Amino acid sequence: MISAIQCELKYKDGTQALKPFDLEIGTGEVVVILGPSGSGKTSLLKLFLGIEVPSNGNISVLDQPMIAGQEQEIRKLRTKLGPVFQEFRLIEGRSVLDNVMIGLRFLDFTHEQMISIATEYIMRVGLGHKRDHTVDKLSWGECQRVAIARAVARKPKLIIADEPTGNLDQENAINVLNLLASFADQQTSVVITTHAAHLVKSFHSTIRLNMDEGKFIIERSEG
């Protein structure tokens, strides 16, 4: 799924975003990346998404090397990824259904199939009763669930959620973590970043990365 060997990221201004690291994430894993703001969590996700490429070392995602000169291949790779961004990027004035269907564009589905698939995942995130509501009438937490449904409806191989627990109380934050983890299976891995270490104490993940100043300690669950 994800393989990195002595991978390092240094920005053009000289900032050392990520110090050299080795990492293996397999299919079906649930990965939690913990760390305060500025610890390197977002930089690591940028490598996973191909937004940045390593300054040194190697990283591949779904067997695709994330290197300069592979921009076209990386764009194709992104059709197999399901990112959930902090800002959601929903289209106001459009329904929940429309917003989830947008994530299915450019895939080989008919319009009727897109409606069916989108509806299925809207129900899975608990918003079936608001399928036809416009997103600007939803709460922050409901909008987040729309963003999750949009990301997972395309059945990605890798789901990446950046700080999905922000702006939620503890109960709802844990519910969202469990919801995201529920999509991990024999074909899909889930990567979640958060700065709220207290939320993940009772949350089961197979890998936990504790990040600080561009480096991390890997903890792997034995259960």
Secondary structure, 3 states (H helix, E strand, C coil): CEEEEEEEEECCCCCEEEEEEEEEECCCCEEEEECCCCCCHHHHHHHHHCCCCCCEEEEEECCEECCCCCHHHHHHHHHHEEEECCCCCCCCCCEHHHHHHHCCCCCCCCHHHHHHHHHHHHHHCCCHHHCCCEHHHCCHHHHHHHHHHHHHHCCCCEEEEECCCCCCCHHHHHHHHHHHHCCCCCCCEEEEEECCHHHHCCCCCCEEEEEECCEEEEEECCC
